[in-house]
Amino acid sequence: QQQQQQQQGEQAGVQGEEGVEAEDDRSREIRSSCLKLLAQVWLRFPDALDYNAAWPEFLPAVQPLLPRLLMEAVAEKEPPLLSCAFALSASPHLLPVLGNMPSTTPGHTLPLVPAPQGSHTANSSMATGEAEECGKPGQQDSQLVFPQELLPGWAKQGLGGALMRSCIAMLTAKRCSQASRVTVLDMVDSILEFAEEGPEEAKQAVLEGQSEGGLRGPAVMSLVLEPWLDELLVALKTIVTAAWEGKGSAEAKQSEQLGPKAKAGRKRSRGAHRELSVLEKLGGRCASPTTALLLGDALAALVGGTTSGSSAGGAGAARAGKSKLDEVGLARALGALSSLWGRLAAAGGLKVAYGGDKAIGLDTMWRYWETMSGLALRLSTRDARTSLASAFVAAAQLLDGASSTDAAVHEGRGVEGGEGGGEPMAVDEGAAAASTHGCGALRAARLLEDLTSWQVDSVDEMNYERRLEGYKALNSTQWAALGRRKALPLLLAAHHDCRNPADLALRQAASQALERFIQGVKQQQQQQQQMAEGAPEEDLMWLVPRVVYPQLKSQLASPSMSVRQEHLMLLRTLVLQCPDKFPDLVTLTSPQDPEIDFYLNVAHVQLHRRSRALVRMGRLADAMAAADQGLPNTGGGAGGVGAVTGGSLRCLLDIAVPLLQVVIGEGGDAKDGRGGHERDQIDADREANVVDAAMGALGAVARALPWHQYDTLLSQFMRTLKVKTTKANIRAVCVILDAFHFPLPHNLEAPVHAEGTAPIVTANATAPAPATAAGPSAPDNSKEREEGDEGSDEEAEDTIAHSEANTAATAANVEAEAAAVQRALLQRVLPIMHRLLVQGGPSPVVRAPVALALVKLLRLLPSEVERTELPRALQGIANLLADRQQRVRDDARHVLVAVAKELGPAYLPYICNVLRAALPDKGFTAHVIGYTLHAVLDALVGKLMTTRKSRHAAAAAAAAAAAGQEAAAAAEPEAGAAAEGNEELEEWAAGPEEEGDGGDDGGAASGALDDAVELALPIIENEIFGEVAEAKEVAQFAMNYKEAKKVRGYESFMLLAAGVTFKTSMEPLLDLVRAHLHRASSPSVRNKLSQLLQHAARGVHANPTAGPTALAVWVHRALAGGLEREEAARERAKADVQGATSAAAEHGGAVRDPVAPVGHIIQSTVSSSGKATKRALSPEDAAALHEYLIMDFALQLLHSSLRRGALSGRSPIILGLLDPLLGLMVRALRCRHSGSVGLALRCLTILVGLPLPSLAQASGAAGKGVTALLKRAPNASHPVALEGFRLLAALLRQCSAYQPTTAQLRFLLSWLFSDRSAEDSSEVGPAFALLRAILGRRLVVPEVYDVMNWVQGLMVRSHSPQVRATCASALLQFLLDYPLGPRRTSEHLTFLASNLSFEHETGRLAVLDMVQQVVSKFPVEVTTANAELFLLPLVMRLVNDPAPKCRAAIAGALRALLAALPTQQHDAFATYCRQWLLGNNSALRRAAAHSLGLLAQVEGKRFGPRLWAGPSVATTTTATTASAPAPSSSHAAAGDGPGKPPVPLAAPVLACLTRAAAASSASDAEGGG
């Protein structure tokens, strides 16, 4: 029971404590709710009733809560008591409560009275008890106070002011929340709004619905806020400093996340702008100079980008830190500074602030002056620049005020404040400093106001009149009078306006002001030199290297051309005016010749002048590097090869690099981006020339830079590459990498020096002079030498030790820099390039320029790094080839091809390995890998194909031109030529030469794809013979992928054959063909193998390593081996056939012809019973059956090289190489494959035209072989037969040793034109060539005459012009050269005469041409004897032939015949013509007239007597013809030919008379009559 009672008691105690805590929580909740309710009531009904009765209860009740406001300030939500305070400040009727005064009701105001003089306000004294009055005189008279006798008790206790002070104190809390801070600032803003209201604003408030009365106007500030002003300003300063120095970043983020408040009048605070705005409003009301000075220091430090305790001066604005404020914040801060410094100046200036140590205040203000000067260049908005000018005016008032007071005290005479007067003489150092610093500050500030002035009645419109007048006032004299510190803000303001690309007038005015500044500097320097004085403290030259030059060079990379031009002109002026300060930049000027002045041309509007300027810059950079290459490196490090000095570096880095960067950047844009018309192709080409010149200059600059500057340049362009990956930027990085000229650890070599000399050191180290045993000019003084031996030895030892130390130090520097270079490339450059290589996303893109730059970089690194990193780079590209998107694959393939071209053929194994790793041999990737391999090979070797073709054409032309000169030497070859050729074959076959094929290849390089053959052949094999080939035959699959539409393996094989070393790698290539020979029985496989070999032949033809020796030896080896194996197989087959024949004879069977036709391959064996039975062949035997494909390939190589290749010449070396092949060609005529036989015939046709030693011996065998082939050929139009005809014709024409037998000739001629119906030129052409060769040899056999009868008929019948011409030529040769009797001659001529009327025009023309040839070339006796055969037919056809061409040809033939006849026959012919003229047949009369005309042409003057011998006949005939009626249709049909209209007789008669008259007149002229 006792225990239970004890436990119950403990439980009751716990419940009591919990009840107390719960009661406290409920009390706090009730108190908070009450305060929130009061705040809402006062916000919504501020003037609904008189609340004065509530203040005695409310204010004492909340006094215990005031200390807790500092703790509650860190809460996320504002304290309820703060909400009440804000509600009181939001109404003019409740606002007096915060100033310890009773509230008012609508229509009532506070009874304020003027404060008594010399006393503080009661409410202020009650609140603080220590406020100071430091205002202007008379300020106390205008201050209003509430009468003390009317104050309630809570007001006399200062309870309302205590609430206001506690609210302000919340701002000083270290972790004050954003909500609390915003509420307090809202209170201050509300109070300031009521304080700024005047009578007009009060009336407007009443019109807007607000109640009248309450506390408004300036009294609000003095009664409510001014007692706590200093504490508020300090708190605001703390907040601003913490916010912009990073201490308030969390609050700032919270401010950004805070949404708009629901309460009326709340504003959103962003960063410290709100606090700066309040500071700007309250700065002018600061009553304490100490507070004003403290705030001014803090804000000035904040504006200058330094902490409040650091110094902002010393190095000027150019070195001042950059402020963390944005332009809005800077405008607020500068406005606050202007207010604070204005208040401080009104309160007594720096003397009051700093007490007696005024010099410190001056130095501090000048540092602030320099700090704010940098803002004149940075700021661009209207508010910011206006606030800056106001701040400078306030600072100038402080400076000039202090200087004036100091000058009055020390000198007793005034100084012109703000007009730029002369500097006063100082008594002591402090006074001198004050007077110097203070002269003209206000003048400079007023000028800055002019330069930053804006129109008052316009929005953001400049006041051009004031600005231009301000720049006009800045002449050289004014600049010199201002001095460097006072001129600094004006100088930077001018630089700011000079950068404005949109305002031409302002930019030119600023540029002219800067030009006058440079002239003022020059004048000041000249005055100092004349007066022999040192540079004063305010020397303007101090600004040139620290401000002017840096600002000018900073705008050389401006995107605006006009801005660049202005700055280049100013830079040129600066260099010309101060040549001693910029001696290295003077070299770019040319005052005498503006055409070559760099500054005038590099930004010229004419593009060719820009290009010329950039080219000059590149030459200058090369010259600098060459001139400084041997200078010692005094900087303690190796500067690299060609490192330039500091002055040259300034020219390159400050001038060249920015200009080159902007030119390259502009060239990389497809469009300008700044408006204007689109560039046409001409403009693009011209700009491309400028970019090319810039690239060349960039490479020259990079070659001239030391490593650190080179690294900076490369990093700069790589940063640009991250932002803008254009072709121009990538090209620039490639150019810089190409200009890499620094040693790396893998290529550092130990210096080798001769014995007796000091080591030769590199990298700009000073090399000591050689130390020899005795110099040539050393005096021979043995005594002195003996005395100085000891000292000389010591000096020598010191010299050697010093040299070794220098060498070791230099080597260490070189190694250290090489390691640093390699480390930078590996750790910084290489990773960036890898990251930029592929742009990820749904459609990944590989950047071709980045890939090229990466490859260039890897080639600079050691080989082990390259072996590691290059596959990684290639793998990143190759992985995209497996993408399903066609565009992605095409882009990746394009980049891979470009990389392969950059790397060269030696890196093809890398690419093959990467392709095989990235693309498996299945699916669509199996097609992609073959397609990509072909693209890479085509890029590496494709150009070699066309180059080789052109070279072969040129070689063939040269050989043809030199054939005449070599004919004599080739006709009588040396006896040892063949032996020499055989020796060369043996030497080549013994082993590969170390230096290629010698001079016969024309210096051709070795094959570059040898190492890639083993890797590429499996890919090609899979594409041609594997599953890939089967997939390509599926139409649907081929349509889906571009890579599957065509087999690229053949072309890849051709490119491999063109790029490998022929001597060593041809056999490995052919292993692919030999591996599939056993499957060649399949037509599809055989076709593929044939195509492979054909493409290989084309590749070998373009291979530069396939020289005459290599090619001849390989062909000889391939043919000899193939022929031996085939001949052995033939012997075995013959033995089998003979055994089968004997067995068949024993069984009584018929004997088959053992000779197989051409093209037939025996693939069967014969059993012992005599029956042919097929058996399964082994792969070796099956491959041997199709080895003729390799022989065809060898013969094709030989044929192409004989025609236009390496063996097409006639030099003794080539003839010696070809002679051993002649016997092989004869043996190849017995091959079982028609293709090999045809190729052998072609090769023999070319070889018989060469003066080969063994041709005479081989010609007989060749003729027999061809005859045997022709006997086995099915007909004369067979390809083998045609080639045989060509060979025989060549033998007959060019080989006199070849003497065919009569039987051979009779067989040839009887079989040559066995197909008499063949009239195609391609079929009968070789036969006619052989016929003409026989005719040329004048080989007489009966078959020749029989063939010629058919030939003359074919000449007339054929419709082919080539056949007719060939027949005519052969017939003419036969008629002229062969023995013909009168009967046979008459038969041939009769054939011609009878075919003058052949039905087809072409046949008649052929006959007429032959008649004319016969008449012209036959002997006169034969022509005279057979003239009657042609005269009458020709005369009749002259008028009866309907074809004009034929009539013209008839006239020519008749004229030729008449010319060949003697005079007696002319007389007879003329007699016949006269008789025909007298006849009645009009056709005969016309023919006679034409004939007489032709006779007149032939006889000339001898025809005159014939004409006048019968004038009556001619006259009568002419008259009769003229008067006769038109002939009837029957006469026309009889005489003029069918279908021809009658021709008047007068025309031919007149023609005859005309010719006769012409002939007779010529006779009269010669005879005088």
Salt bridges, closest charged atoms under 4 A:
ASP25 OD1 - ARG28 NH2 2.25
GLU78 OE2 - LYS263 NZ 2.28
GLU78 OE1 - ARG266 NH1 3.01
ASP186 OD1 - ARG274 NH2 2.18
ASP189 OD2 - ARG274 NE 2.78
GLU193 OE2 - LYS267 NZ 3.65
GLU197 OE1 - ARG216 NH1 2.59
GLU231 OE2 - ARG165 NH2 3.31
GLU280 OE1 - ARG332 NH1 3.62
ASP326 OD1 - HIS273 NE2 2.86
GLU370 OE2 - ARG484 NH1 3.98
GLU370 OE2 - ARG485 NE 3.41
ASP406 OD1 - LYS358 NZ 3.58
ASP406 OD1 - HIS410 NE2 3.28
GLU411 OE1 - ARG413 NE 3.92
GLU449 OE1 - ARG446 NH1 3.06
ASP450 OD1 - ARG466 NH2 2.46
ASP497 OD1 - HIS496 ND1 3.34
GLU537 OE2 - HIS437 NE2 3.72
ASP584 OD1 - ARG650 NH2 2.90
GLU595 OE1 - ARG609 NE 3.77
GLU595 OE1 - ARG612 NH2 2.97
ASP597 OD2 - ARG572 NE 2.92
ASP622 OD1 - ARG703 NH2 3.45
ASP654 OD1 - LYS553 NZ 3.46
GLU666 OE2 - ARG564 NH2 3.13
ASP669 OD1 - LYS724 NZ 2.40
ASP672 OD1 - ARG674 NH2 2.66
GLU678 OE2 - LYS671 NZ 3.12
GLU687 OE1 - ARG679 NH1 2.17
ASP692 OD1 - ARG731 NH2 2.77
ASP711 OD2 - ARG828 NH2 2.39
ASP738 OD2 - LYS856 NZ 3.18
ASP780 OD1 - ARG785 NH2 3.39
GLU869 OE1 - HIS834 NE2 3.11
GLU869 OE1 - ARG872 NH1 3.35
ASP890 OD1 - ARG893 NH2 2.73
ASP890 OD1 - LYS1042 NZ 3.16
ASP891 OD2 - ARG887 NH1 3.17
GLU902 OE2 - LYS856 NZ 3.21
GLU902 OE2 - ARG859 NH1 3.90
ASP997 OD1 - LYS1063 NZ 3.06
GLU1021 OE2 - HIS1076 NE2 2.85
GLU1023 OE2 - LYS1032 NZ 3.79
GLU1043 OE2 - ARG889 NE 3.14
GLU1043 OE2 - ARG893 NH2 2.95
GLU1051 OE1 - HIS934 NE2 2.74
GLU1051 OE2 - LYS1046 NZ 3.33
GLU1051 OE1 - ARG1048 NH1 3.48
GLU1067 OE1 - ARG1074 NH1 2.91
ASP1071 OD1 - ARG1074 NH1 3.75
GLU1126 OE2 - ARG1130 NH2 3.71
GLU1126 OE2 - ARG1232 NE 3.73
GLU1127 OE1 - ARG1227 NH2 3.07
GLU1187 OE2 - ARG1125 NH2 2.27
ASP1192 OD2 - HIS1233 ND1 3.43
GLU1283 OE2 - ARG1242 NE 3.28
GLU1283 OE2 - ARG1286 NH1 3.08
GLU1343 OE2 - ARG1306 NE 2.90
ASP1377 OD1 - ARG1338 NH2 3.70
GLU1387 OE2 - ARG1383 NH1 2.65
GLU1399 OE2 - HIS1400 NE2 3.69
ASP1441 OD2 - ARG1404 NE 3.00
ASP1441 OD2 - ARG1437 NH2 3.17
ASP1467 OD1 - ARG1506 NH2 2.14
GLU1499 OE2 - HIS1466 ND1 3.16
GLU1499 OE2 - ARG1502 NH1 3.83
GLU1499 OE1 - ARG1506 NE 2.93
ASP1536 OD1 - ARG1486 NH2 2.01
GLU1566 OE1 - LYS1501 NZ 2.85
